[in-house]
Amino acid sequence: MAIRNIRVMGDRVLEKNCRPVEEMTPRLEELIRDMLDTMYDKMGVGLAAPQVGILKRIVVIDVEDGHGPYVLINPQILETSGEQTGEEGCLSLPGKYGQVTRPNYVKAQAQGMDMKPFILEGEGLLARAICHECDHLDGKMFVSLVEGELRDAGSDYEEEE
């Protein structure tokens, strides 16, 4: 297991559509373990394969809800409802945040590491993470959804006296 380099905004790989995973291989298992290690090392809640330079439809998510980490291979969003607006950031754009509106509920279908299909339903942060990471698989970054300006981490927070 290893920490992989995260590609940052401007890297062309982040603008490309990813290919479906046809079968699980030892190399893909290693990639997924590395993605989890990388996500945890960078204190993220999600990471998509193109963020580490691999154009495969794989995402990992852990919103610390007691059920993760989630490994989603070939994920597809089946259903969304509601709305939430909140701060969003990305490991491929470190130190920058912006207000983004996403669905508050998401139902997705994916395959696990055993390549068996499963359904994942999430609300709140998990719904946000599913949408954010699935966007990466289609070459889309959250900055295209930011309402207003991108901000530096901590720029809107002043200490009270």
Summary of the structure (lengths in Angstrom):
residues: 161
radius of gyration: 15.4
end to end distance: 45.7
largest distance: 57.5
contacts: 481
relative contact order: 0.19
helix: 25%
strand: 34%
